[in-house]
Amino acid sequence: DKLEALQIQLELRTVLDSVGLPDYALWAAGGRIVPALTSSTLSLSKPWWASLLYQNSLSYWYPPELAITPEVQPGKCWPMAGNHGSIAVEVTHPLSPSFFSIDHIPKQLTLQYTTAPRSIEIWGIPMDQEQPCSTGNSDCILTQGYNLLSNLDKQYKDLYFLHIANITYDIHTSLTTQTVPASSIIASYNILVKVVLFLIRNNWGSDLYTCIYRIRIHA
């Protein structure tokens, strides 16, 4: 019926939205945050008057799950503690990523543009841990989890992670959704991953926190 058709259209629009590519990181598509590979959320004491004056503008209490929803509004971001860290997503089924996107709000809409992420490395955990690609290939960059993140659970510290993309988010451009291709190594070896790690190396100047609005995984 018409109602069902409208619902399908809305769901498709949510999945494709502005980039025109399916986003498998989306919570609605089954994507889930991996807590063991995700940094701490900024923790600040909330003044008694904050909920009255700034109910919708303070971002300090949003969880990392917000970064895998389509809602991108000023102040509604995941505030990762510090100027570097990580956020990881597990998708519903193994896939070969083709592109990745990072979203932020326009610089003109925020007084805290220094909290925007800047340099980001993207790593995936290959389903084939034996030999996902030839180490003789310069694009085959493999390292174990403990080399990327400290204090990892045993489940992840000895697993191999494959470097699959870099993105430098440019806060000064008008393009708020910025997309980069995955490494050609993915297609060359038909590499499948189920967990993708976004390693934030720095931001645009804030030492207190980094504001992550949205991350996307396309395939």
Backbone as CSV, one residue per row, in Angstrom:
resi,resn,N_x,N_y,N_z,CA_x,CA_y,CA_z,C_x,C_y,C_z
1,ASP,0.829,-1.194,0.000,0.000,0.000,0.000,0.869,1.252,0.000
2,LYS,0.226,2.427,-0.036,0.976,3.683,-0.133,1.836,3.935,1.099
3,LEU,1.331,3.584,2.282,2.076,3.814,3.513,3.346,2.975,3.539
4,GLU,3.230,1.728,3.125,4.398,0.847,3.095,5.420,1.334,2.076
5,ALA,4.934,1.786,0.927,5.835,2.303,-0.109,6.575,3.540,0.374
6,LEU,5.876,4.406,1.105,6.498,5.611,1.651,7.558,5.252,2.678
7,GLN,7.281,4.266,3.508,8.240,3.834,4.517,9.509,3.299,3.865
8,ILE,9.347,2.517,2.803,10.505,1.980,2.090,11.330,3.113,1.489
9,GLN,10.660,4.123,0.926,11.365,5.266,0.342,12.157,6.030,1.396
10,LEU,11.560,6.206,2.569,12.234,6.926,3.647,13.449,6.157,4.138
11,GLU,13.316,4.835,4.267,14.441,4.019,4.710,15.575,4.067,3.694
12,LEU,15.224,3.998,2.416,16.238,4.058,1.370,16.934,5.407,1.369
13,ARG,16.178,6.462,1.574,16.756,7.809,1.617,17.719,7.942,2.790
14,THR,17.367,7.330,3.915,18.243,7.366,5.088,19.551,6.654,4.812
15,VAL,19.470,5.518,4.105,20.670,4.733,3.833,21.557,5.408,2.793
16,LEU,20.954,5.991,1.755,21.735,6.603,0.689,22.106,8.045,0.984
17,ASP,21.176,8.839,1.458,21.246,10.269,1.745,22.190,11.041,0.844
18,SER,22.938,12.002,1.396,23.626,12.992,0.570,24.756,12.432,-0.282
19,VAL,25.386,11.351,0.133,26.529,10.827,-0.614,26.087,9.987,-1.803
20,GLY,24.893,9.424,-1.728,24.414,8.577,-2.803,24.948,7.164,-2.738
21,LEU,25.495,6.768,-1.573,26.032,5.425,-1.374,25.447,4.835,-0.099
22,PRO,25.179,3.532,-0.083,24.690,2.915,1.150,25.702,3.086,2.280
23,ASP,25.210,3.325,3.475,26.060,3.476,4.657,25.833,2.286,5.576
24,TYR,26.799,1.374,5.597,26.658,0.157,6.394,27.027,0.370,7.858
25,ALA,27.551,1.545,8.184,27.839,1.847,9.586,26.582,2.242,10.346
26,LEU,25.547,2.657,9.634,24.334,3.157,10.277,23.769,2.178,11.302
27,TRP,23.358,2.728,12.434,22.683,1.925,13.449,21.439,1.265,12.853
28,ALA,20.708,2.021,12.045,19.483,1.504,11.436,19.763,0.375,10.454
29,ALA,20.992,0.319,9.934,21.377,-0.746,9.007,22.041,-1.910,9.723
30,GLY,22.115,-1.837,11.051,22.703,-2.918,11.835,24.099,-2.657,12.344
31,GLY,24.683,-1.488,12.012,26.013,-1.160,12.514,26.006,-0.979,14.023
32,ARG,27.086,-1.397,14.668,27.188,-1.279,16.122,28.587,-0.797,16.516
33,ILE,28.643,0.047,17.527,29.920,0.517,18.062,30.616,-0.635,18.788
34,VAL,31.942,-0.730,18.621,32.744,-1.725,19.335,33.392,-1.022,20.527
35,PRO,32.854,-1.186,21.735,33.355,-0.441,22.900,34.842,-0.663,23.168
36,ALA,35.332,-1.884,22.968,36.729,-2.193,23.276,37.705,-1.457,22.364
37,LEU,37.223,-0.964,21.221,38.079,-0.255,20.269,37.707,1.218,20.147
38,THR,36.887,1.684,21.084,36.386,3.061,21.032,36.827,3.836,22.266
39,SER,37.280,5.050,22.058,37.795,5.883,23.156,36.697,6.309,24.119
40,SER,37.129,6.911,25.211,36.196,7.391,26.230,35.464,8.640,25.752
41,THR,34.256,8.792,26.262,33.469,10.000,26.019,33.875,11.067,27.025
42,LEU,33.929,12.316,26.583,34.254,13.414,27.489,33.299,13.418,28.670
43,SER,33.840,13.544,29.854,33.018,13.559,31.066,33.243,14.868,31.801
44,LEU,32.193,15.679,31.869,32.250,16.949,32.589,31.085,17.036,33.557
45,SER,31.290,17.729,34.643,30.192,17.954,35.579,29.173,18.881,34.930
46,LYS,27.918,18.516,35.033,26.853,19.295,34.411,26.269,20.285,35.415
47,PRO,26.390,21.580,35.164,25.805,22.559,36.081,24.288,22.432,36.115
48,TRP,23.692,22.791,37.239,22.252,22.587,37.421,21.414,23.331,36.393
49,TRP,21.957,24.470,35.903,21.177,25.280,34.977,21.353,24.853,33.521
50,ALA,22.278,23.912,33.271,22.578,23.549,31.881,21.380,22.948,31.165
51,SER,20.633,22.110,31.857,19.500,21.453,31.207,18.384,22.437,30.879
52,LEU,18.370,23.573,31.576,17.345,24.581,31.318,17.715,25.479,30.141
53,LEU,18.982,25.866,30.088,19.407,26.831,29.074,19.932,26.192,27.795
54,TYR,20.559,25.018,27.926,21.258,24.447,26.777,20.846,23.005,26.502
55,GLN,19.588,22.750,26.642,19.105,21.379,26.526,19.523,20.706,25.221
56,ASN,19.501,21.458,24.128,19.775,20.842,22.835,21.132,21.214,22.241
57,SER,21.932,22.005,22.960,23.168,22.462,22.337,24.434,21.889,22.958
58,LEU,24.370,21.393,24.173,25.569,20.815,24.764,25.771,19.398,24.248
59,SER,26.997,19.081,23.874,27.246,17.779,23.272,27.966,16.814,24.210
60,TYR,28.257,17.231,25.425,29.135,16.451,26.283,28.590,15.080,26.680
61,TRP,27.298,14.873,26.583,26.725,13.644,27.122,26.242,12.680,26.049
62,TYR,26.525,12.950,24.789,26.082,12.046,23.737,27.037,10.858,23.617
63,PRO,26.514,9.651,23.429,27.352,8.453,23.317,27.908,8.297,21.906
64,PRO,28.885,7.418,21.709,29.461,7.233,20.368,28.454,6.730,19.345
65,GLU,27.379,6.087,19.804,26.352,5.602,18.873,25.749,6.725,18.026
66,LEU,25.829,7.966,18.532,25.290,9.094,17.765,26.020,9.252,16.434
67,ALA,27.288,8.830,16.394,28.101,8.987,15.183,27.703,8.026,14.071
68,ILE,26.807,7.088,14.365,26.339,6.181,13.312,24.830,6.339,13.101
69,THR,24.363,7.559,13.308,22.986,7.920,12.980,23.035,9.039,11.938
70,PRO,21.955,9.231,11.172,21.983,10.244,10.106,21.796,11.674,10.592
71,GLU,21.549,11.859,11.872,21.268,13.202,12.384,22.557,13.985,12.600
72,VAL,22.737,15.053,11.836,23.899,15.930,11.986,23.391,17.338,12.232
73,GLN,23.381,17.745,13.500,22.910,19.064,13.895,23.931,19.704,14.825
74,PRO,24.043,21.031,14.795,25.017,21.712,15.651,24.907,21.276,17.109
75,GLY,26.030,20.859,17.667,26.084,20.460,19.070,25.764,19.012,19.330
76,LYS,25.161,18.316,18.362,24.779,16.920,18.569,25.832,16.008,17.953
77,CYS,26.945,15.864,18.674,28.036,15.016,18.219,28.489,14.129,19.371
78,TRP,29.314,13.137,19.043,29.955,12.354,20.104,31.241,13.069,20.499
79,PRO,31.360,13.517,21.761,32.559,14.225,22.205,33.615,13.243,22.710
80,MET,34.484,12.834,21.837,35.576,11.943,22.214,36.569,12.700,23.086
81,ALA,36.890,12.160,24.236,37.807,12.840,25.155,39.189,12.992,24.518
82,GLY,39.752,14.193,24.610,41.091,14.443,24.102,41.135,14.793,22.623
83,ASN,42.365,14.962,22.122,42.544,15.363,20.720,42.919,14.205,19.806
84,HIS,42.979,13.013,20.351,43.228,11.830,19.525,42.576,10.623,20.188
85,GLY,42.253,9.631,19.384,41.570,8.460,19.924,41.007,7.617,18.799
86,SER,39.919,6.909,19.082,39.393,5.988,18.076,37.907,5.737,18.267
87,ILE,37.286,5.300,17.185,35.907,4.820,17.217,35.830,3.680,16.208
88,ALA,35.225,2.568,16.603,35.159,1.391,15.740,33.717,0.951,15.566
89,VAL,33.437,0.433,14.385,32.089,-0.024,14.042,32.151,-1.461,13.541
90,GLU,31.220,-2.276,14.018,31.042,-3.624,13.480,29.787,-3.625,12.620
91,VAL,29.928,-4.046,11.379,28.782,-4.108,10.471,28.122,-5.480,10.574
92,THR,26.962,-5.623,9.957,26.181,-6.848,10.151,26.782,-8.064,9.464
93,HIS,27.514,-7.840,8.358,28.086,-8.972,7.627,29.408,-8.539,6.999
94,PRO,30.307,-9.472,6.750,31.584,-9.112,6.128,31.365,-8.436,4.775
95,LEU,32.139,-7.389,4.520,32.022,-6.667,3.253,33.378,-6.117,2.828
96,SER,33.442,-5.715,1.559,34.644,-5.070,1.024,34.365,-3.575,0.903
97,PRO,34.861,-2.764,1.824,34.566,-1.325,1.783,35.101,-0.686,0.502
98,SER,34.351,0.270,-0.015,34.776,0.976,-1.224,35.094,2.446,-0.961
99,PHE,34.351,3.050,-0.039,34.559,4.454,0.323,34.257,4.634,1.808
100,PHE,34.765,5.743,2.349,34.463,6.138,3.725,34.142,7.631,3.732
101,SER,33.229,8.025,4.612,32.863,9.446,4.710,32.897,9.911,6.157
102,ILE,33.267,11.171,6.328,33.243,11.844,7.624,32.363,13.079,7.481
103,ASP,31.457,13.265,8.436,30.571,14.432,8.425,30.891,15.368,9.588
104,HIS,30.710,16.645,9.339,30.801,17.657,10.395,29.875,18.796,9.988
105,ILE,29.592,19.682,10.914,28.768,20.837,10.565,29.653,21.931,9.967
106,PRO,29.078,22.873,9.216,29.876,23.959,8.640,30.593,24.767,9.723
107,LYS,31.784,25.202,9.402,32.579,25.999,10.334,31.812,27.230,10.806
108,GLN,30.992,27.794,9.929,30.256,29.019,10.251,29.185,28.795,11.320
109,LEU,28.802,27.547,11.541,27.731,27.253,12.492,28.240,26.875,13.877
110,THR,29.541,26.926,14.080,30.072,26.561,15.389,31.184,27.510,15.807
111,LEU,31.237,27.790,17.097,32.327,28.594,17.656,33.485,27.707,18.071
112,GLN,33.284,26.380,17.972,34.290,25.427,18.435,34.776,24.545,17.286
113,TYR,35.130,25.168,16.176,35.561,24.370,15.029,36.869,23.639,15.308
114,THR,37.616,24.063,16.331,38.878,23.390,16.658,38.657,21.971,17.164
115,THR,37.409,21.633,17.515,37.126,20.273,17.985,36.858,19.309,16.828
116,ALA,36.822,19.801,15.603,36.590,18.921,14.448,37.781,17.987,14.251
117,PRO,37.538,16.738,13.861,38.658,15.823,13.592,39.449,16.303,12.384
118,ARG,40.714,15.953,12.344,41.554,16.387,11.224,42.146,15.176,10.481
119,SER,43.181,14.575,11.041,43.824,13.432,10.378,43.271,12.121,10.929
120,ILE,42.767,11.292,10.033,42.143,10.036,10.444,42.711,8.892,9.607
121,GLU,43.152,7.847,10.286,43.543,6.607,9.617,42.387,5.623,9.756
122,ILE,42.141,4.847,8.719,41.060,3.865,8.763,41.654,2.472,8.573
123,TRP,41.354,1.606,9.523,41.875,0.242,9.536,40.718,-0.743,9.597
124,GLY,40.899,-1.892,8.992,39.898,-2.944,9.064,40.513,-4.227,9.589
125,ILE,39.700,-5.055,10.211,40.161,-6.370,10.664,39.769,-7.386,9.590
126,PRO,40.741,-7.894,8.820,40.407,-8.851,7.757,39.812,-10.132,8.333
127,MET,38.797,-10.648,7.665,38.232,-11.922,8.082,39.269,-13.032,7.935
128,ASP,40.093,-12.923,6.891,41.195,-13.863,6.692,42.414,-13.333,7.431
129,GLN,42.697,-13.912,8.574,43.823,-13.457,9.380,45.136,-14.140,8.996
130,GLU,45.058,-15.164,8.148,46.261,-15.907,7.775,47.133,-15.098,6.819
131,GLN,46.572,-14.722,5.682,47.308,-13.942,4.688,46.322,-13.161,3.832
132,PRO,45.789,-12.064,4.373,44.781,-11.293,3.635,45.304,-10.670,2.354
133,CYS,46.613,-10.378,2.322,47.219,-9.804,1.123,48.710,-10.091,1.150
134,SER,49.358,-9.890,0.020,50.785,-10.168,-0.086,51.596,-9.055,0.567
135,THR,52.436,-9.423,1.516,53.254,-8.415,2.203,54.285,-7.794,1.268
136,GLY,54.467,-8.396,0.089,55.361,-7.804,-0.898,54.732,-6.623,-1.609
137,ASN,53.427,-6.471,-1.444,52.703,-5.339,-2.030,52.793,-4.154,-1.069
138,SER,53.256,-3.022,-1.561,53.458,-1.855,-0.686,52.164,-1.338,-0.084
139,ASP,51.021,-1.682,-0.700,49.728,-1.248,-0.163,49.205,-2.182,0.921
140,CYS,49.870,-3.311,1.091,49.451,-4.279,2.107,50.117,-3.922,3.430
141,ILE,49.484,-3.034,4.174,50.035,-2.558,5.450,49.265,-3.222,6.585
142,LEU,49.909,-4.196,7.209,49.295,-4.958,8.295,50.024,-4.701,9.599
143,THR,49.281,-4.620,10.679,49.890,-4.512,12.000,48.932,-5.092,13.018
144,GLN,49.478,-5.549,14.128,48.622,-6.116,15.164,48.020,-5.010,16.023
145,GLY,46.884,-5.333,16.617,46.109,-4.341,17.344,46.873,-3.585,18.401
146,TYR,47.779,-4.281,19.111,48.489,-3.610,20.203,49.418,-2.509,19.707
147,ASN,49.726,-2.500,18.404,50.542,-1.422,17.840,49.724,-0.169,17.532
148,LEU,48.406,-0.322,17.502,47.530,0.806,17.188,46.915,1.430,18.430
149,LEU,46.505,0.581,19.368,45.819,1.054,20.569,46.401,0.384,21.799
150,SER,46.480,1.130,22.884,46.981,0.566,24.140,45.830,-0.007,24.953
151,ASN,46.179,-0.864,25.894,45.202,-1.456,26.826,44.063,-2.173,26.113
152,LEU,44.393,-2.877,25.034,43.371,-3.606,24.294,43.021,-4.917,24.981
153,ASP,41.772,-5.344,24.805,41.373,-6.675,25.244,42.169,-7.713,24.457
154,LYS,42.345,-8.873,25.080,43.069,-9.957,24.416,42.429,-10.316,23.086
155,GLN,41.120,-10.124,23.007,40.369,-10.449,21.796,40.895,-9.701,20.577
156,TYR,41.435,-8.498,20.788,41.835,-7.656,19.662,43.334,-7.393,19.568
157,LYS,44.061,-7.494,20.654,45.445,-7.008,20.634,46.359,-7.798,19.700
158,ASP,46.066,-9.087,19.483,46.916,-9.894,18.610,46.351,-10.050,17.200
159,LEU,45.162,-9.528,16.961,44.584,-9.599,15.621,45.311,-8.652,14.672
160,TYR,45.339,-9.023,13.400,45.934,-8.150,12.398,44.903,-7.145,11.889
161,PHE,45.344,-5.903,11.801,44.542,-4.820,11.241,45.187,-4.407,9.920
162,LEU,44.358,-4.136,8.931,44.840,-3.720,7.615,44.521,-2.247,7.396
163,HIS,45.538,-1.485,7.007,45.327,-0.063,6.719,44.585,0.064,5.397
164,ILE,43.410,0.727,5.429,42.597,0.765,4.211,42.251,2.171,3.720
165,ALA,42.583,3.201,4.477,42.323,4.565,3.975,42.903,5.600,4.932
166,ASN,43.123,6.781,4.402,43.438,7.977,5.187,42.465,9.068,4.770
167,ILE,42.089,9.885,5.715,41.272,11.046,5.371,41.711,12.228,6.227
168,THR,41.904,13.363,5.581,42.171,14.604,6.302,40.937,15.475,6.152
169,TYR,40.218,15.635,7.247,38.987,16.421,7.179,39.337,17.903,7.148
170,ASP,38.871,18.588,6.105,39.161,20.014,5.925,37.985,20.840,6.442
171,ILE,38.142,21.430,7.610,37.065,22.200,8.235,36.823,23.521,7.506
172,HIS,37.778,23.946,6.680,37.675,25.257,6.035,36.912,25.224,4.710
173,THR,36.574,24.051,4.226,35.817,23.966,2.983,34.323,23.956,3.277
174,SER,33.529,24.254,2.250,32.072,24.249,2.427,31.496,22.838,2.337
175,LEU,32.334,21.883,1.963,31.887,20.496,1.828,31.864,19.842,3.209
176,THR,30.681,19.643,3.757,30.575,19.128,5.132,30.683,17.609,5.215
177,THR,30.334,16.913,4.145,30.545,15.467,4.079,31.717,15.211,3.152
178,GLN,32.786,14.633,3.674,34.001,14.432,2.889,34.276,12.938,2.772
179,THR,34.467,12.487,1.537,34.532,11.064,1.215,35.869,10.714,0.569
180,VAL,36.430,9.562,0.951,37.678,9.077,0.358,37.498,7.618,-0.068
181,PRO,38.233,7.190,-1.093,38.145,5.785,-1.512,38.953,4.879,-0.588
182,ALA,38.544,3.634,-0.536,39.328,2.634,0.187,40.563,2.285,-0.638
183,SER,41.571,1.766,0.017,42.787,1.334,-0.664,42.456,0.309,-1.746
184,SER,43.204,0.356,-2.838,42.992,-0.594,-3.934,43.269,-2.029,-3.505
185,ILE,43.955,-2.187,-2.394,44.273,-3.530,-1.895,43.000,-4.309,-1.579
186,ILE,41.944,-3.593,-1.192,40.672,-4.241,-0.854,40.109,-4.981,-2.065
187,ALA,40.032,-4.287,-3.194,39.488,-4.898,-4.406,40.451,-5.917,-5.008
188,SER,41.748,-5.621,-4.940,42.748,-6.505,-5.548,42.721,-7.902,-4.947
189,TYR,42.510,-7.967,-3.638,42.524,-9.261,-2.947,41.139,-9.667,-2.446
190,ASN,40.122,-8.911,-2.845,38.754,-9.200,-2.402,38.704,-9.385,-0.882
191,ILE,39.278,-8.438,-0.173,39.377,-8.531,1.287,38.040,-8.185,1.930
192,LEU,37.627,-9.012,2.856,36.390,-8.797,3.597,36.706,-8.402,5.030
193,VAL,35.992,-7.410,5.524,36.138,-6.990,6.921,34.753,-6.873,7.541
194,LYS,34.715,-7.006,8.840,33.456,-6.804,9.559,33.583,-5.702,10.599
195,VAL,34.815,-5.426,11.026,35.080,-4.356,11.990,35.990,-3.318,11.342
196,VAL,35.575,-2.058,11.405,36.357,-0.951,10.852,36.709,0.010,11.980
197,LEU,37.991,0.346,12.065,38.510,1.233,13.106,38.877,2.583,12.501
198,PHE,38.280,3.643,13.025,38.636,5.012,12.647,39.585,5.542,13.716
199,LEU,40.846,5.709,13.346,41.876,6.142,14.289,42.111,7.636,14.106
200,ILE,41.597,8.429,15.039,41.726,9.888,14.942,43.082,10.299,15.502
201,ARG,43.944,10.783,14.639,45.305,11.144,15.057,45.371,12.539,15.678
202,ASN,44.524,13.448,15.227,44.512,14.799,15.793,43.233,15.508,15.374
203,ASN,43.029,16.685,15.933,41.892,17.518,15.537,42.402,18.895,15.127
204,TRP,41.503,19.878,15.070,41.901,21.203,14.593,42.325,22.148,15.718
205,GLY,42.719,21.607,16.870,43.319,22.470,17.889,42.853,22.304,19.315
206,SER,41.739,21.628,19.544,41.230,21.479,20.911,41.924,20.327,21.633
207,ASP,42.400,20.584,22.842,42.979,19.518,23.661,41.926,18.811,24.504
208,LEU,40.775,19.452,24.681,39.755,18.918,25.584,38.984,17.757,24.974
209,TYR,38.487,17.945,23.751,37.719,16.869,23.126,37.669,17.043,21.615
210,THR,37.227,15.981,20.957,37.052,15.973,19.509,35.602,15.626,19.209
211,CYS,34.967,16.434,18.374,33.533,16.299,18.115,33.307,15.459,16.851
212,ILE,32.823,14.239,17.036,32.574,13.338,15.913,31.078,13.331,15.610
213,TYR,30.713,13.917,14.479,29.295,13.991,14.120,28.803,12.709,13.450
214,ARG,29.549,12.266,12.449,29.102,11.044,11.766,30.256,10.406,11.004
215,ILE,30.306,9.082,11.053,31.244,8.303,10.245,30.427,7.346,9.378
216,ARG,30.920,7.083,8.177,30.173,6.220,7.257,31.102,5.187,6.615
217,ILE,30.550,4.022,6.371,31.261,2.943,5.683,30.437,2.571,4.454
218,HIS,31.030,2.737,3.275,30.321,2.437,2.033,30.903,1.188,1.374
219,ALA,30.043,0.454,0.707,30.496,-0.741,-0.013,29.559,-0.993,-1.189
